[in-house]
Structure formats: C-alpha cells, structure tokens
Amino acid sequence: MTFEEFVDNIRQEIREEGYMAATMLAGRIVVWAK
C-alpha cells in the first residue's frame, strides 16, 4: 500500500466514523510512519 492509499483510507474512515476515529487514526499514523 502506498502512502497516498493509506491517507485515502483514513479520509474514508473519518467520513464514516467522525472525530473520535480520526484521533485514534492519528496515533496509528505515528506508529506506521516510524
């Protein structure tokens, strides 16, 4: 998966789940980016 695809997946989840999911996903990004 490319980074662009990863970001697109996050945007989709934010639309579906809202702010709380976005906050949790932000933590996931930090882990994934290492």
C-alpha positions, 0 to 999 in steps of 0.5 A, a space after each residue: 500500500 502506498 502512502 497516498 492509499 493509506 491517507 485515502 483510507 483514513 479520509 474514508 474512515 473519518 467520513 464514516 466514523 467522525 472525530 473520535 476515529 480520526 484521533 485514534 487514526 492519528 496515533 496509528 499514523 505515528 506508529 506506521 510512519 516510524 
